[in-house]
Amino acid sequence: MIILVLYSLLSCMISLGGVVGQQNPTISFITKEKVVSIGDSLEVYCQVQYAKDYPVVWTKVNHDNPNNHLFISRGSTTIIPDSRYSVRFDEKQSIYTLVISKVQEIDSGEYRCEITTGISSKVSADVNVFIQIPPVISDNSTRSVITYVGANVTLQCYASGYPPPLISWRREQNQLLPNGMAYYRGNSLRLDNITKDTRGTYYCVADNGVSSGARRHIGVEVEFPPFISIARPQTGQALQYDADLHCHIEAFPSPSVLWLKDGQLLNDNQHYQISIFARSDEFTDTTLRVKRIEKRQYGLYSCRAVNKLGFREEVIELVETVNVVCPPACNVGLQYTSDAFRILSSFLHKIAVPLSLILSTRYIGFA
């Protein structure tokens, strides 16, 4: 009986010894996902067991071409001809440490620690490495828009980077967006039922916490028919003095500007002078100067602006006054006084009496 028990124990020990001797190589630990910044150093760990007699290889996985992985090292020897890569081997703990110095954007990807156990058998574990990359706004984002009143437009903004950037929208000078909000989050900003007040600069801001983010200015031009404003619907001036009629126009595209009286188109001549000042693509100021007014020039004048979307017209009445209105007649009075003074001076010279003597106090006192 005792002999049978001893035999059984001996058989069991031999069996266990065989199992121990047949342990297959394994990877007991692999570094979890890593996130690093450009320029930093990166270390990823691979701890193996029962792999003393097997090659341990680090590779960078190429998912686009599985047959073309980047082989980095075999054992503790680097294969890749790049001095930024190195491998440390801790024999006591059986840890293979892949080190990449001065990390670049191209180092982002999936790295694999692999033990080759046979011709067609392998044991592997992967670790993903992410490189923090500042946002870059994509070329397929909206750059500018030209639209028209009443239309609907969607502005698009996309950005690359890691972590994936968040997109927000703002408007220049902290104006509210057409939806009434100070800012809006999302890749698309929809502008419905556009008015002329929708025009301006919109900012697409991409931010992922890396650096200061990225921003793109998107100009929205809105075509709209002319709007005309006048400072005074009635302007007065005395006979034989100049009068200015002013008209402020808002339109896009820039309008053609016309002045009319009694339905007749006015042009520059001895009676009228037309000035047009384009202050921007949308704002135009125009002034009609009526020169040395005659009786027949009083009446109703029309300021008319025309572009491809329509026209607008406002009327200004020029009325006769007893008093001279300055401006614009200020210089006219001085001109008349100056002319009279020159005539008087010329006359005094002809009679050989110096003008300075006539005007001197001493001469007047003597007389």
C-alpha positions in Angstrom: 0.0 0.0 0.0 2.8 2.4 1.0 4.6 1.5 -2.2 1.6 2.4 -4.3 1.2 5.8 -2.6 4.9 6.6 -3.1 4.6 5.6 -6.7 1.6 7.9 -7.2 3.4 10.9 -5.6 6.5 10.3 -7.7 4.4 10.1 -10.9 2.6 13.4 -10.0 6.0 15.2 -9.4 7.3 14.0 -12.7 4.2 15.2 -14.4 4.4 18.6 -12.8 8.0 19.0 -13.7 7.2 18.3 -17.2 4.5 21.0 -17.2 6.9 23.5 -15.7 9.5 22.7 -18.3 6.9 23.2 -21.1 5.8 26.8 -20.1 5.2 28.9 -23.2 6.5 32.5 -23.5 4.0 35.2 -22.4 3.8 39.0 -22.1 2.7 39.7 -18.6 2.6 43.5 -18.9 2.5 46.2 -21.6 2.3 50.0 -21.0 -1.1 51.4 -21.2 -2.0 54.2 -23.7 0.5 57.1 -23.7 -0.1 60.7 -24.5 3.0 62.9 -24.9 3.9 66.3 -26.4 6.2 67.1 -29.3 9.8 67.3 -28.1 9.3 65.1 -25.0 10.8 61.6 -24.4 8.7 58.5 -24.6 9.1 55.2 -22.8 6.9 52.1 -23.2 7.5 48.9 -21.3 7.0 45.3 -22.2 7.5 42.6 -19.5 7.9 39.0 -20.7 8.0 35.6 -19.0 9.6 32.3 -20.1 11.1 34.1 -23.1 14.8 33.8 -22.4 15.4 31.7 -25.5 13.0 33.6 -27.8 13.5 36.9 -29.7 11.5 39.9 -28.4 10.8 42.5 -31.1 9.5 46.0 -31.0 7.6 47.2 -34.2 5.5 50.1 -35.2 2.3 48.8 -36.7 1.3 49.9 -40.2 -2.4 49.3 -40.5 -2.5 50.5 -44.1 0.0 47.9 -45.2 0.3 45.0 -42.7 3.2 43.6 -44.6 5.3 46.7 -44.1 5.5 47.2 -40.3 8.4 49.3 -39.1 10.9 47.0 -37.2 12.5 49.0 -34.4 14.5 46.4 -32.4 15.3 42.8 -31.7 16.2 42.0 -28.2 18.1 45.0 -26.9 19.5 45.9 -30.3 17.9 48.6 -32.4 17.4 47.9 -36.1 16.0 51.2 -37.3 18.7 53.7 -38.4 17.4 56.5 -36.2 19.4 57.6 -33.1 16.2 58.8 -31.4 15.3 55.1 -30.8 16.9 52.9 -28.2 15.9 49.8 -26.1 16.8 49.0 -22.5 16.6 45.5 -21.2 16.2 44.8 -17.5 17.3 41.2 -17.2 16.2 40.8 -13.6 12.6 41.8 -14.4 12.6 40.7 -18.0 11.4 44.2 -19.2 12.2 45.5 -22.6 11.8 49.4 -22.6 11.4 51.2 -25.9 12.7 54.8 -25.6 12.0 57.5 -28.2 13.7 60.8 -27.6 12.6 64.2 -29.0 9.2 62.9 -30.0 7.8 64.1 -33.4 4.3 64.1 -34.8 5.2 61.0 -37.0 5.8 59.0 -33.8 2.1 58.8 -33.1 0.7 55.3 -33.7 0.5 51.7 -32.4 3.6 50.0 -31.1 3.8 46.2 -30.7 5.9 44.1 -28.4 6.2 40.6 -30.0 7.7 37.2 -29.1 8.3 34.8 -31.9 7.7 31.3 -30.6 7.8 29.4 -33.9 7.8 29.8 -37.7 4.2 30.9 -37.8 3.4 31.4 -34.1 3.8 34.7 -32.2 2.7 36.3 -28.9 2.2 40.1 -29.0 0.7 43.0 -27.1 0.1 46.5 -28.4 0.3 50.0 -27.0 -1.1 53.2 -28.6 0.9 56.4 -28.5 -0.8 59.7 -29.1 1.2 62.9 -29.7 -0.4 66.2 -28.5 -0.7 68.3 -31.7 -1.9 71.9 -31.8 -5.1 72.5 -33.8 -4.8 73.2 -37.5 -7.9 74.4 -39.3 -8.5 72.3 -42.4 -8.5 73.6 -46.0 -12.1 72.4 -46.5 -13.4 74.9 -44.0 -15.2 78.0 -45.3 -13.0 81.0 -46.1 -15.6 83.6 -47.3 -19.2 83.8 -48.5 -21.1 86.1 -50.7 -24.8 85.8 -50.4 -28.0 87.9 -50.6 -30.8 89.1 -48.4 -33.3 86.4 -47.5 -30.9 83.5 -48.3 -29.8 80.7 -45.9 -26.0 80.0 -45.5 -24.0 77.4 -43.5 -20.5 78.2 -42.5 -18.3 75.1 -42.0 -15.1 74.7 -39.9 -13.0 71.6 -39.4 -9.6 71.1 -37.6 -7.0 68.4 -37.0 -4.9 67.9 -33.9 -4.8 65.8 -30.8 -6.8 65.7 -28.7 -9.5 66.3 -31.3 -10.2 70.1 -31.2 -13.5 71.6 -30.3 -14.9 74.1 -32.7 -16.7 77.3 -31.6 -17.9 80.4 -33.4 -17.8 84.1 -32.5 -18.3 87.3 -34.2 -16.0 90.3 -34.5 -16.2 93.0 -31.8 -18.1 90.7 -29.5 -21.3 91.2 -31.5 -24.1 88.6 -31.0 -24.4 85.9 -33.6 -27.6 86.0 -35.7 -29.1 83.3 -33.4 -28.8 85.7 -30.5 -25.9 83.9 -28.8 -22.4 85.2 -27.9 -20.8 82.0 -29.2 -21.8 78.7 -30.6 -20.2 75.2 -30.5 -20.1 72.9 -33.4 -18.6 72.4 -36.9 -21.4 74.1 -38.7 -22.9 77.6 -38.1 -26.2 78.1 -39.9 -27.3 81.6 -40.9 -31.0 81.7 -41.8 -33.0 84.4 -43.5 -30.0 86.6 -44.0 -30.3 90.4 -43.6 -27.8 93.1 -44.3 -27.0 93.1 -40.6 -25.7 89.5 -40.9 -22.7 90.7 -42.9 -19.3 91.0 -41.2 -16.5 88.8 -39.9 -17.1 85.5 -38.1 -14.4 83.7 -36.2 -14.0 79.9 -36.3 -11.9 78.9 -33.2 -10.4 75.5 -32.8 -9.1 74.6 -29.3 -7.8 71.3 -27.8 -5.8 72.7 -24.9 -2.5 72.5 -26.8 -0.9 75.9 -27.4 -3.2 78.8 -27.9 -5.5 77.1 -30.5 -6.2 78.2 -34.0 -8.6 80.8 -35.5 -9.9 81.6 -39.0 -11.6 84.8 -40.1 -14.6 84.1 -42.3 -16.0 87.1 -44.2 -19.7 87.1 -44.9 -20.7 89.6 -47.7 -24.4 90.2 -48.1 -25.7 91.7 -51.3 -28.7 94.0 -50.6 -30.5 96.8 -52.4 -29.7 100.5 -51.5 -30.8 102.2 -48.3 -30.7 106.0 -48.2 -30.6 108.3 -45.3 -30.6 112.1 -45.4 -29.7 114.4 -42.5 -32.4 117.0 -43.3 -35.3 116.6 -45.8 -35.2 120.4 -46.3 -32.3 122.7 -46.8 -32.4 126.5 -47.0 -30.1 129.1 -48.6 -30.2 132.7 -49.8 -30.1 133.7 -53.4 -26.7 133.8 -55.1 -25.1 131.6 -52.5 -24.0 128.0 -52.6 -26.0 125.2 -51.0 -25.0 121.6 -50.3 -27.4 118.7 -50.3 -26.2 115.5 -48.5 -27.1 111.9 -49.0 -25.8 108.8 -47.2 -26.2 105.4 -49.1 -25.8 101.9 -47.8 -25.7 99.1 -50.5 -23.8 96.1 -51.8 -22.7 95.8 -54.5 -21.7 99.5 -54.6 -24.5 101.5 -56.3 -24.6 104.0 -59.2 -25.5 107.3 -57.7 -27.7 109.9 -59.5 -29.1 113.4 -58.7 -32.2 114.6 -60.3 -34.4 117.8 -60.3 -37.9 117.7 -61.6 -37.1 114.3 -63.1 -34.1 115.6 -65.1 -30.7 114.1 -64.6 -28.1 116.5 -63.2 -24.4 116.6 -64.3 -21.4 118.7 -63.3 -21.7 122.2 -64.9 -21.7 125.9 -64.0 -24.8 125.4 -61.8 -24.1 122.0 -60.2 -21.2 120.0 -58.8 -21.7 116.3 -57.7 -19.2 114.6 -55.3 -19.3 110.9 -54.5 -17.2 109.4 -51.7 -17.0 105.6 -51.4 -16.1 105.0 -47.7 -16.1 101.2 -48.1 -17.7 98.5 -50.3 -21.1 99.2 -48.6 -21.1 102.9 -47.6 -21.2 105.8 -50.0 -21.6 109.5 -49.3 -22.7 111.9 -52.0 -23.1 115.7 -52.0 -24.8 117.9 -54.6 -23.6 121.5 -54.5 -26.0 124.0 -56.1 -23.8 127.0 -57.1 -24.8 130.6 -56.7 -28.5 129.7 -56.5 -30.9 131.3 -58.9 -34.6 131.5 -58.3 -35.4 128.6 -60.7 -33.1 126.3 -58.8 -35.2 126.1 -55.7 -37.4 123.1 -55.5 -37.3 119.3 -55.0 -34.1 117.3 -55.6 -33.9 113.5 -55.7 -30.9 111.4 -54.5 -31.1 108.0 -56.3 -29.0 104.9 -55.8 -29.2 101.8 -58.0 -27.6 98.4 -57.9 -28.5 94.9 -59.3 -30.9 94.2 -56.5 -33.0 97.4 -56.8 -33.0 101.1 -56.3 -34.0 103.7 -53.6 -34.7 107.4 -53.9 -35.0 110.1 -51.3 -36.1 113.7 -51.9 -34.5 116.9 -50.4 -36.2 120.3 -50.8 -34.1 123.4 -51.4 -35.9 126.5 -50.1 -35.1 130.2 -50.2 -34.0 132.0 -47.0 -33.3 135.6 -46.2 -30.2 134.8 -44.1 -27.1 133.3 -45.6 -26.5 129.7 -44.3 -22.9 128.9 -43.4 -21.6 126.4 -44.4 -21.2 126.2 -47.3 -21.6 129.9 -48.0 -18.9 131.0 -45.5 -16.1 131.0 -48.1 -18.4 132.7 -50.7 -18.8 135.8 -48.5 -15.1 136.0 -47.8 -14.4 135.6 -51.5 -16.7 138.6 -52.3 -15.0 140.7 -49.6 -11.6 139.8 -50.9 -12.5 140.7 -54.5 -13.9 144.1 -53.3 -10.7 144.8 -51.4 -8.5 144.1 -54.4 -10.6 146.4 -56.6 -10.3 149.2 -54.0 -6.5 148.7 -53.6 -6.0 148.8 -57.4 -8.0 152.0 -57.6 -6.0 153.7 -54.9 -2.7 152.7 -56.6 -3.9 154.3 -59.8 -4.4 157.6 -58.1 -0.9 157.3 -56.5 -2.2 157.2 -52.9 -0.6 154.4 -50.9 -3.2 152.1 -49.4 -1.1 151.8 -46.2 -1.3 155.6 -45.8 -5.0 155.7 -46.2 -5.5 153.0 -43.5 -3.0 154.5 -41.0 -4.3 156.1 -37.8 -1.8 159.0 -38.1 -3.1 160.0 -41.5 -6.7 159.9 -40.4 -5.9 162.0 -37.3 -4.1 164.6 -39.4 -7.1 164.9 -41.7 
